[in-house]
Amino acid sequence: MKEVLIALRRRCAPIRDREIDRQLEGLEILPPMFSHVGGGASAIASLITYSLEALMTIIDHMKSDLHDFLLGSMNEEQLGVLLMREAKLRERAVVVQLWSPPSELEDSRRGEDVIRDAWRSWYEQTEGDVPEEHRWKARLLQALFAAQPVSCTPSLQVTHISATASIAKNELPPQLFFSSASLYRLQDYLQAVVIAAILRSLIRLLLPVSLASSLSTQASVHDFMQRVWTLLEAELNAVPVHNVAGDNPLKLINLEDEVVRASKLIMGTLDPREEQRLRLAVGRTLRPSDPVFSLLQKRLMDTLLSLMVESPSKRVAETPELLKAGRRLRCHSGKKLRLMISDKEIADRREVVSPNTVGLVSPIKGFEDPVLSKVIEGALTQLSKIIGWTESVWGDLI
């Protein structure tokens, strides 16, 4: 035990020297091995027990010191990798626990088997011809552009849900449980983008050919789009994430007023019958069943899918070939400290935290206005983060 303590003293931080010296001093004077009442043997056993406990405490302190020293030598990006690594482990543990069978007697499958089956059932509903490795992305976009709001309910809260009911409720698989709130909000934003594009097309369709290409008309349409999107965004931000399906907080009358206002600025005065026709047209075209709504929605979904299918390796050139941070730090024994962070983990974190999507969105027919282009680019960035995170956490179960 003395040899172990001496070896630890060579390797510990200076702050632990007194703690180890105190234990070494306690081992210098041993109680007698034998006595008439047997107290010596008991004292020896007590000393050994106490010394072992103290030894384990010192080792724990040294591990904590080394951990703190390593963290202090890391940069912000390396610390981010460690936090992401821990978040992945915790997310998997929580999701597996939530979807595990209530008792092994009722269902012998492990939680991961349940999660894998749920993913397969959801994934098989993918529509269209998409490469196999990207089919789940197409399925996700299909869910985001569905009329029903996305949701993700743990199996512990729902005992018996048929496959038909799951489709009707637009249920997401367990792997997207922690991203479901963000996906719900993203779904609202994508729908708002389509609504704004419909109103823009409605204004342009009502314009005379002689005015459609004039600079003043273009400026009026752009101002109209800014006002409409400000209105839509304010309504979206006012809606709680847990809002029940079926609520429609969007005030249609405000959108009708904006269309009428823009038409008056461009064409002059409007007679009451023409104004009423405009208001009816707004209410009609904003229905998901309307052909214009369906057409613009499909264009946006197809564009986002094509961008998701593209190669994700955009930052390979930015990734250093060797991780040099902390290489010169040495412990007392002369061995190099290992940060245990691979270059791949750093590259993966960069892809998830800040996906390089700027400039990837080409003008989409019907969404050419700069206001809409900026919003679509933001939606693409958010979607890329969710997809990258899901692949990094659940790559073996998707």
C-alpha positions as CSV (number, residue, x, y, z in Angstrom):
1,M,0.0,0.0,0.0
2,K,2.9,2.3,0.7
3,E,4.3,1.6,-2.8
4,V,0.9,2.5,-4.3
5,L,0.8,5.8,-2.4
6,I,4.4,6.7,-3.4
7,A,3.5,6.0,-7.0
8,L,0.4,8.2,-6.8
9,R,2.5,11.0,-5.2
10,R,4.8,11.0,-8.2
11,R,1.8,11.5,-10.5
12,C,-0.6,13.7,-8.5
13,A,-1.0,17.4,-8.5
14,P,1.0,19.3,-5.9
15,I,-2.3,20.1,-4.0
16,R,-2.7,16.4,-3.2
17,D,0.9,15.9,-1.7
18,R,-0.2,16.6,1.9
19,E,-3.2,14.3,1.6
20,I,-0.9,11.4,0.5
21,D,1.8,12.3,3.0
22,R,-0.7,12.1,5.8
23,Q,-1.7,8.5,4.7
24,L,2.0,7.5,4.5
25,E,2.6,8.7,8.0
26,G,-0.3,6.7,9.2
27,L,1.3,3.5,7.8
28,E,4.6,4.1,9.5
29,I,3.5,3.1,13.0
30,L,1.6,-0.2,12.9
31,P,-0.3,-1.7,15.9
32,P,1.2,-5.0,17.3
33,M,0.3,-8.0,15.3
34,F,-0.8,-10.1,18.4
35,S,-2.2,-9.3,21.8
36,H,-3.7,-11.3,24.6
37,V,-7.2,-10.0,23.8
38,G,-6.9,-10.1,20.0
39,G,-7.1,-6.3,19.7
40,G,-4.0,-6.1,17.5
41,A,-5.6,-8.1,14.7
42,S,-8.7,-6.0,14.9
43,A,-6.6,-2.8,14.8
44,I,-4.7,-4.1,11.7
45,A,-8.0,-4.9,10.0
46,S,-9.3,-1.4,10.8
47,L,-6.1,0.2,9.6
48,I,-6.2,-1.7,6.3
49,T,-9.9,-0.8,5.7
50,Y,-9.4,2.8,6.5
51,S,-6.3,3.0,4.3
52,L,-8.1,1.4,1.4
53,E,-10.9,3.9,1.7
54,A,-8.5,6.8,1.9
55,L,-6.6,5.4,-1.1
56,M,-9.8,5.2,-3.2
57,T,-10.7,8.8,-2.2
58,I,-7.3,10.1,-3.3
59,I,-7.7,8.3,-6.6
60,D,-11.1,9.9,-7.1
61,H,-9.6,13.3,-6.3
62,M,-6.7,12.7,-8.8
63,K,-9.2,11.7,-11.5
64,S,-11.2,14.9,-10.8
65,D,-8.0,16.9,-11.0
66,L,-7.0,15.3,-14.3
67,H,-10.5,15.9,-15.7
68,D,-10.4,19.6,-14.7
69,F,-6.9,20.0,-16.1
70,L,-8.0,18.5,-19.4
71,L,-11.0,20.7,-19.6
72,G,-8.9,23.7,-18.9
73,S,-6.6,22.9,-21.7
74,M,-9.4,22.5,-24.3
75,N,-10.7,25.2,-26.6
76,E,-14.4,26.0,-27.0
77,E,-14.9,23.7,-29.9
78,Q,-13.4,20.7,-28.1
79,L,-15.6,21.4,-25.1
80,G,-18.6,21.6,-27.4
81,V,-17.7,18.1,-28.7
82,L,-17.7,16.7,-25.1
83,L,-21.1,18.4,-24.4
84,M,-22.5,17.0,-27.6
85,R,-21.2,13.5,-26.8
86,E,-22.9,13.6,-23.4
87,A,-26.1,15.0,-24.8
88,K,-26.3,12.1,-27.3
89,L,-25.9,9.5,-24.6
90,R,-28.6,11.1,-22.4
91,E,-31.0,11.5,-25.3
92,R,-30.7,7.8,-26.3
93,A,-31.1,6.7,-22.7
94,V,-34.2,8.8,-22.2
95,V,-35.9,7.8,-25.5
96,V,-35.1,4.1,-25.0
97,Q,-36.6,4.3,-21.5
98,L,-39.7,6.0,-22.7
99,W,-40.3,3.5,-25.5
100,S,-39.3,0.3,-23.6
101,P,-42.1,-2.2,-22.9
102,P,-43.7,-1.8,-19.5
103,S,-42.7,-5.3,-18.4
104,E,-40.7,-8.1,-19.9
105,L,-43.6,-10.5,-19.2
106,E,-45.8,-8.5,-21.7
107,D,-43.2,-7.9,-24.3
108,S,-39.7,-9.4,-24.3
109,R,-38.4,-7.0,-26.9
110,R,-35.8,-4.4,-25.7
111,G,-36.4,-0.7,-26.0
112,E,-34.1,-0.4,-29.0
113,D,-36.1,-3.1,-30.9
114,V,-39.3,-1.1,-30.3
115,I,-37.6,2.1,-31.6
116,R,-36.2,0.3,-34.6
117,D,-39.6,-1.1,-35.5
118,A,-41.3,2.2,-35.1
119,W,-38.8,3.9,-37.4
120,R,-39.3,1.1,-40.0
121,S,-43.1,1.5,-39.9
122,W,-42.8,5.3,-40.3
123,Y,-40.1,5.1,-42.9
124,E,-42.0,2.6,-45.2
125,Q,-44.7,5.3,-45.7
126,T,-42.3,7.3,-47.9
127,E,-43.7,8.4,-51.2
128,G,-41.8,9.0,-54.4
129,D,-38.5,7.6,-55.9
130,V,-35.7,8.7,-53.6
131,P,-32.3,7.0,-53.1
132,E,-32.4,4.6,-50.2
133,E,-30.1,6.5,-47.9
134,H,-32.2,9.6,-48.3
135,R,-35.7,8.1,-48.1
136,W,-36.2,9.0,-44.4
137,K,-35.5,12.7,-45.3
138,A,-38.2,12.5,-47.9
139,R,-40.5,11.0,-45.3
140,L,-39.7,13.8,-42.9
141,L,-40.5,16.4,-45.5
142,Q,-43.7,14.6,-46.3
143,A,-44.7,14.8,-42.6
144,L,-43.8,18.5,-42.4
145,F,-45.9,19.4,-45.4
146,A,-48.9,17.3,-44.3
147,A,-52.1,19.0,-43.2
148,Q,-52.0,17.5,-39.7
149,P,-49.5,18.8,-37.2
150,V,-46.5,16.6,-36.4
151,S,-46.4,15.0,-33.0
152,C,-44.3,12.4,-31.1
153,T,-46.0,10.6,-28.2
154,P,-44.1,8.1,-26.0
155,S,-45.5,4.6,-26.1
156,L,-45.9,4.7,-22.3
157,Q,-48.7,7.3,-22.8
158,V,-50.4,5.5,-25.7
159,T,-51.1,1.8,-25.2
160,H,-53.0,0.9,-28.3
161,I,-52.7,3.0,-31.5
162,S,-53.5,1.5,-34.8
163,A,-51.3,2.2,-37.9
164,T,-54.1,4.1,-39.5
165,A,-54.5,6.4,-36.4
166,S,-50.7,7.0,-36.4
167,I,-50.8,8.2,-40.0
168,A,-53.8,10.4,-39.3
169,K,-52.1,12.0,-36.4
170,N,-48.9,12.5,-38.3
171,E,-46.9,10.7,-35.6
172,L,-43.1,10.9,-35.8
173,P,-40.8,8.0,-34.8
174,P,-39.1,8.0,-31.3
175,Q,-35.8,9.0,-32.9
176,L,-37.3,12.5,-33.5
177,F,-38.8,12.9,-30.0
178,F,-36.4,15.6,-28.8
179,S,-36.7,17.4,-32.2
180,S,-40.5,17.2,-32.4
181,A,-41.1,20.7,-30.9
182,S,-38.7,22.3,-33.4
183,L,-40.2,20.3,-36.2
184,Y,-43.7,21.5,-35.1
185,R,-42.5,25.1,-35.3
186,L,-40.8,24.5,-38.6
187,Q,-44.0,23.0,-40.0
188,D,-45.8,26.2,-39.2
189,Y,-43.1,28.3,-40.8
190,L,-43.1,26.3,-44.0
191,Q,-46.9,26.6,-44.2
192,A,-46.6,30.4,-43.6
193,V,-44.1,30.6,-46.5
194,V,-46.5,28.9,-48.8
195,I,-49.3,31.3,-47.7
196,A,-47.1,34.3,-48.3
197,A,-46.2,33.0,-51.8
198,I,-49.8,32.4,-52.6
199,L,-50.7,36.0,-51.7
200,R,-47.8,37.3,-53.7
201,S,-48.9,35.3,-56.8
202,L,-52.5,36.6,-56.3
203,I,-51.3,40.2,-56.3
204,R,-49.2,39.6,-59.5
205,L,-52.1,37.8,-61.3
206,L,-54.4,40.7,-60.7
207,L,-51.9,43.2,-62.1
208,P,-52.3,44.5,-65.7
209,V,-49.6,43.3,-68.0
210,S,-48.4,46.9,-68.5
211,L,-47.7,47.3,-64.8
212,A,-46.3,43.9,-64.0
213,S,-42.7,44.7,-64.9
214,S,-42.5,48.3,-63.7
215,L,-40.0,49.2,-60.9
216,S,-42.7,50.9,-58.9
217,T,-44.8,47.7,-59.1
218,Q,-41.9,45.5,-58.0
219,A,-41.2,47.8,-55.1
220,S,-44.9,47.8,-54.0
221,V,-45.0,44.0,-54.2
222,H,-41.8,43.7,-52.1
223,D,-43.2,46.1,-49.5
224,F,-46.4,44.0,-49.6
225,M,-44.4,40.8,-48.9
226,Q,-42.5,42.4,-46.0
227,R,-45.8,43.5,-44.4
228,V,-47.4,40.1,-45.0
229,W,-44.5,38.1,-43.5
230,T,-44.3,40.4,-40.5
231,L,-48.0,39.7,-39.9
232,L,-47.6,35.9,-40.4
233,E,-44.5,35.8,-38.2
234,A,-46.2,37.7,-35.4
235,E,-49.1,35.3,-35.5
236,L,-46.7,32.3,-35.4
237,N,-44.7,33.6,-32.5
238,A,-47.9,34.2,-30.5
239,V,-49.0,30.6,-30.8
240,P,-47.6,28.2,-28.0
241,V,-45.8,25.1,-29.3
242,H,-48.3,22.8,-27.6
243,N,-51.3,24.4,-29.4
244,V,-53.9,21.8,-30.1
245,A,-54.6,20.7,-33.6
246,G,-57.5,22.4,-35.3
247,D,-56.9,25.9,-33.9
248,N,-56.4,28.5,-36.6
249,P,-55.0,31.7,-34.9
250,L,-54.1,33.3,-38.3
251,K,-56.4,36.2,-38.7
252,L,-57.6,35.9,-42.3
253,I,-59.2,39.4,-42.3
254,N,-55.7,41.0,-41.8
255,L,-54.3,39.2,-44.9
256,E,-57.4,40.2,-46.9
257,D,-56.8,43.8,-45.8
258,E,-53.1,43.7,-46.9
259,V,-54.1,42.3,-50.4
260,V,-56.7,45.0,-50.8
261,R,-54.3,47.7,-49.6
262,A,-51.6,46.6,-52.1
263,S,-54.0,46.4,-54.9
264,K,-55.2,50.0,-54.2
265,L,-51.6,51.2,-54.1
266,I,-50.8,49.6,-57.5
267,M,-54.1,50.0,-59.4
268,G,-55.7,53.0,-57.7
269,T,-59.2,52.8,-56.3
270,L,-61.2,49.6,-56.2
271,D,-65.0,49.4,-56.5
272,P,-66.7,47.4,-53.7
273,R,-67.4,44.4,-56.0
274,E,-63.8,44.1,-57.0
275,E,-62.7,44.4,-53.3
276,Q,-65.1,41.7,-52.3
277,R,-63.8,39.5,-55.1
278,L,-60.3,39.9,-53.9
279,R,-61.3,39.0,-50.3
280,L,-63.0,35.8,-51.5
281,A,-60.0,34.9,-53.6
282,V,-57.7,35.2,-50.6
283,G,-59.9,32.9,-48.5
284,R,-60.2,30.4,-51.4
285,T,-56.6,30.1,-52.4
286,L,-55.3,29.7,-48.8
287,R,-57.1,26.4,-48.4
288,P,-54.7,23.4,-48.6
289,S,-57.1,21.8,-51.1
290,D,-56.7,24.7,-53.5
291,P,-54.6,23.8,-56.7
292,V,-52.4,26.9,-56.3
293,F,-51.7,26.0,-52.6
294,S,-50.8,22.4,-53.6
295,L,-48.6,23.5,-56.5
296,L,-46.5,26.0,-54.5
297,Q,-46.3,23.6,-51.6
298,K,-45.0,20.8,-53.8
299,R,-42.4,23.1,-55.4
300,L,-41.0,24.1,-52.0
301,M,-41.0,20.5,-50.8
302,D,-39.2,19.2,-53.9
303,T,-36.6,22.0,-53.6
304,L,-35.9,21.2,-50.0
305,L,-35.6,17.5,-50.7
306,S,-33.2,18.0,-53.5
307,L,-31.0,20.1,-51.2
308,M,-31.2,17.4,-48.5
309,V,-30.2,14.7,-50.9
310,E,-27.0,16.6,-51.9
311,S,-23.7,15.5,-50.4
312,P,-23.4,16.8,-46.8
313,S,-19.6,17.0,-46.8
314,K,-19.1,20.7,-47.3
315,R,-16.6,21.3,-44.6
316,V,-14.0,18.7,-45.2
317,A,-11.5,21.3,-46.2
318,E,-12.0,23.2,-43.0
319,T,-11.3,20.1,-40.8
320,P,-7.6,20.0,-39.5
321,E,-5.8,16.8,-40.4
322,L,-4.4,16.5,-36.9
323,L,-5.8,17.6,-33.6
324,K,-2.9,19.6,-32.1
325,A,-4.5,21.4,-29.3
326,G,-3.2,20.1,-26.0
327,R,-0.4,18.0,-27.6
328,R,2.3,19.6,-25.6
329,L,0.7,19.2,-22.2
330,R,2.5,16.5,-20.2
331,C,1.9,14.8,-16.9
332,H,4.6,14.1,-14.2
333,S,5.4,10.8,-15.7
334,G,6.3,12.4,-19.1
335,K,3.5,10.7,-21.0
336,K,1.3,12.9,-23.3
337,L,-2.2,13.6,-22.2
338,R,-4.8,12.3,-24.6
339,L,-7.9,14.4,-25.2
340,M,-9.8,11.5,-26.7
341,I,-11.5,13.7,-29.3
342,S,-11.3,12.6,-32.9
343,D,-11.2,14.8,-35.9
344,K,-14.4,13.2,-37.1
345,E,-16.2,14.3,-33.9
346,I,-15.1,17.8,-34.5
347,A,-16.2,17.7,-38.1
348,D,-19.6,16.2,-37.2
349,R,-20.2,18.9,-34.6
350,R,-19.5,21.6,-37.2
351,E,-22.0,20.0,-39.6
352,V,-24.7,19.8,-36.9
353,V,-24.1,23.2,-35.2
354,S,-23.6,25.3,-38.3
355,P,-24.5,23.6,-41.6
356,N,-23.2,25.4,-44.6
357,T,-26.5,26.2,-46.4
358,V,-25.9,29.8,-47.3
359,G,-26.4,30.3,-51.0
360,L,-27.6,26.8,-51.7
361,V,-31.3,27.8,-52.3
362,S,-31.8,28.8,-55.9
363,P,-34.8,31.0,-56.8
364,I,-37.9,28.9,-56.6
365,K,-40.7,29.7,-59.0
366,G,-43.3,31.5,-57.0
367,F,-40.9,32.2,-54.1
368,E,-38.5,34.6,-55.8
369,D,-39.1,37.5,-53.4
370,P,-36.0,38.2,-51.2
371,V,-38.2,38.1,-48.1
372,L,-39.3,34.5,-48.9
373,S,-35.8,33.5,-50.0
374,K,-34.3,34.5,-46.7
375,V,-37.0,32.7,-44.7
376,I,-36.6,29.5,-46.8
377,E,-32.8,29.6,-46.2
378,G,-33.4,29.8,-42.5
379,A,-35.8,26.9,-42.6
380,L,-33.2,24.9,-44.6
381,T,-30.6,25.6,-42.0
382,Q,-32.9,24.5,-39.2
383,L,-33.9,21.4,-41.0
384,S,-30.2,20.6,-41.8
385,K,-29.4,20.8,-38.1
386,I,-32.2,18.5,-37.1
387,I,-31.2,15.9,-39.8
388,G,-27.6,16.1,-38.9
389,W,-28.3,15.7,-35.2
390,T,-30.6,12.7,-35.8
391,E,-28.0,11.0,-37.9
392,S,-25.3,11.5,-35.4
393,V,-27.4,10.2,-32.5
394,W,-29.4,7.5,-34.1
395,G,-27.2,6.4,-37.0
396,D,-27.4,2.8,-36.0
397,L,-31.2,2.8,-35.6
398,I,-32.4,4.6,-38.7
